[in-house]
């Protein structure tokens, strides 16, 4: 375990003591959000991302140690001290498997059949490469018809098969070749069909393995799977054979030449096919891990979009044949009204639609429209512009926003939606979801499988368990960073709170219905199956606005209530001052008394004290409120045909991928900003400077109406701004 702790500390750049504390906390059943927020003194300030990386690596290293022990047990009496040491020092599973390979029970091979004929001693004699020895002379002593060796040639063939397998099983040779192939091999792709496809750019493609981008690997894999591409690894065969020669051949002898011939057979028949599969697998694993990481990077800012809270919102789910589905929700997301209108059927139907929506807006005092960006979105937006102008003429100000509706149909057809809205059909549920996405993106998007939200690449080609773990961690971190109102949150939101499960989340909702709203955090202990450990993990993330104790409104953990009260007492404040917002001078008074000394007096660490101060200054604060607010439009609308190269526009980043970013500029077709057009400085990945939800200025570079492609530039827009400033 000590070696694992030191490895983790070195890789993460963290003190061994902090790593050891985190491992202990994890083994005790603590959650990542709880550790990140309420055990800062123990982990030295690691954030949730670092802690999750630590857990992933810890699990790998523990799995590696377990596999090492399994291999040593399997080798048994054949385990030498040197081999045991090599296994113990192995840093990857691949190396462990290479060391185990010669001892692993194999299916019947050419080499095993040769061994059955008693030819292994011949192979060993040839391998000695005695200068005076001749392979044919050595083989003559092993000709034995009873054992199935009729001729010298048969004996030599059997010895060659044994040597070829021995070379293939040599851990050092495999390590050399693996490293060499990763540096020098080319991945070559050709067309498997004579027809156009989305994989056309890979029909004649060759690229060094070490320089392949993750998105290229995943695209090629999918094209191969769908039968459009043929893929192969092209090695530097001469360099590979030279690497084997250095390990196996001793000088220019007849036996040495024989060993080299066996090595060539080993390379062509055993080593390279195995290595090719290994390289392809390595490329896929690396690309998948990169795509999962990128997906998680995009998901976090999407979930953390600022809410448009306290407003009545009308959600519109556009459509042609089945009309536009409409739902109005109040300030807390309760459905007030639903309807179906038909703005695309005819001018008469369009006028009827505007009149009906205007009546609903007036009746329910709607302030914002949320329009889904799917089928018929452009026509619906044009109708909404007309509607807004008529409302404005009557003195009612209404704005709108086009909302990404990815996953809305998945949610509306789910058992969760059926349970939440049994009285509405699938289409109307989508309209409710679209409205709620504008009102509180986090609370609504947690109901949907993250893979369906539309901010990733090739998500269906990823290892699903690993993808679910990574995205689930992001959702959990976001929910706990924001905090949850225990009296209004849905079970689908509650289940992402640290320490809670789907069962305890439903039990909290059931307790509310039976006993009314929670009035203290301690009441959570009365919820069925929510024990002391679960309470410890979840309590700090659950807010109870109805509580008389203002600390229950904050992110201060109940275990720190005494410390918070002591802090207020030392600085001359009360809980009433906190509730009334009369403690703005708390930081100054704390500084005057020496924060470290006050932390000691309160019985907490300095990091915990600082967090308590932040919470007391802004009880119930939402970190999303500090982010740029979403763009709400009033009467502007553009179409693809309106775009011209050189136009400067403002847009919202919708997806960040390996080779650029897609930006919504309000024409129902996201434009691509290639990585080369993002910044004047070199970027390894667009996520270094962009994230989902960022509002950016862009210049239109190109427009292809037929293919519906828009090329944009951010760096040219910045250059234009600088020129204007001068």
Order of alpha helices (4+ residues) and beta strands (2+ residues): alpha-alpha-alpha-alpha-alpha-alpha-alpha-alpha-alpha-alpha-alpha-alpha-beta-beta-alpha-beta-alpha-alpha-alpha-beta-beta-beta-alpha-beta-alpha-beta-alpha-alpha-alpha-alpha-alpha-beta-alpha-alpha-alpha-beta-alpha-alpha-alpha-alpha-alpha-beta-beta-beta-beta-beta-alpha
